Amino acid sequence: MTLRKGKTKSTLESSIESALLAVEIYNKPRTPFRVEGFITQMIIAWTRLFHAHFNHTIGSKYYHKNSNGRYQTIDGEKKSWELKTCISKYGTLEAGVKSNLNFFIKLRNKIEHRHIDRDEIGIMIFGECQSLLYNYENTLIEFFGEDYALNESLSFSIQFSRLRKKSQIQASKNFFPKKLKN
């Protein structure tokens, strides 16, 4: 499906840009706030993905209303459904996808309102982060088709390894003799 200009397309593009930024943040070495940045950007990506889907399928009905039927506003604009409400309103996500999203919603709330130990959490949730991105792309394709898949935009990141060949170790010893002894 190819979308024409309009709110659905701009919201979808914003969602994809947020997901790509999340991956960029996560894969960039020595980035402060790396895990928190990834989680925050992925929550934004998922929320906008649902907003694009709802705009495409039900129109502009994904806003909170007061008890009197008027739209709630924040800073003069209609208040959109947050991710938890989007999940509930959509209603047909697989249990694993829903569980993964709820896990990250709680983590995002902790990031925003409390404190997490980023070094500890980053190691523990790597698999969950990968699942969040994988689930996002699958849902993106389900909603809008393979033309919008992320795989064309992503590359494999280069990784450092603690394993070294003997020649690499010797070269390092020659270059950093005192530091390696310590």
Secondary structure, DSSP 8 states (H G I E B T S, - for coil): ----SSHHHHHHHHHHHHHHHHHHHHHSTT-TTHHHHHHHHHHHHHHHHHHHHHHHHH-S--B-B-TTS-B-EETTEE-B--HHHHHHHH----HHHHHHHHHHHHHHHHHHHS---HHHHHHHTHHHHHHHHHHHHHHHHHHH-GGG-STTT--------S---HHHHHHHHHHSHHHHH-
